[in-house]
Amino acid sequence: MSETDYNIGFGKPPKKTRFTKGKSGNPKGRPKGSKDFASDLRDVLDAKVAVTENGTLRKVTSQKATLMRLREQALKGDARAMKQLLDLAKEQAVEDWSRKAERGLTASEGDILERFTEDKLKARGGDAPKDKPLRQDTGEDPDEQQS
């Protein structure tokens, strides 16, 4: 096909400008030591700033200073600041609650689980090695063939 037979347009770039096979479109890649957005954000929020509170100068993180400013605006009656502060508090409460819900087993709960496991093993007709875990959803051996 010659250059004149090929229609150049949307989604059909000239053949000379296309990427060649086997060659990267970004040969140098990302420079070493460059940071992503999350690490830049963490650096900015962890930076210390001077804040005057009750006539005394203190150094606090930018994150804390921002929250203090948001609280001040909310207390002055700014409805958007109130909503944003309450949303942050609600989100934090949900996170705290979910962290508590993911707690480990108590000693009595561990005993109950151990007895249950032993009963399941006996019902299956024998003892399985202690270090071989049972499937979480059914309590069955994961290596056992399904029939």
C-alpha positions, 0 to 999 in steps of 0.5 A: 500500500503506498502513502497515497492509498492510505487515508490519514485521519482520526485514529489513523496517524501517518505511518512515519510518526507511529511507534515502532515495534519493540521500541519503548515510547518512554526510553529513559523511563521515570527518573530515579528518586522522583516521588509520587503524589502520595509521598509529596502529599505526606511531605507537605502535611508533615511540614512544620508551620508556626501557629499563634495560639492564645498568644503563644507561638507553637510549631505544628504540622501543616495537617494539624494547622489545617484542621485547626483552621477548619475548626475555627471557621466551623465555630465562627458559623461557616456551614461548609466548614462545619459540614466538612469537619463533621464529615471528617469526624464521621469518616474517622469514627467509621475507621476506628470502629472497623479497626476495633471490629478486626480484633483478634480472638479472645482465649475463650473464642480460640478454645471454641474454634479449636474444639469445632475444628477437632469435631470437624476432623473427627466427623471427617474420619481421622486426624489431619496434620495440625499445621495443615489449615482448613478452608475458611468457608467450609472447614474442609481440606483444600487439597481434598479432591471434589467428587 
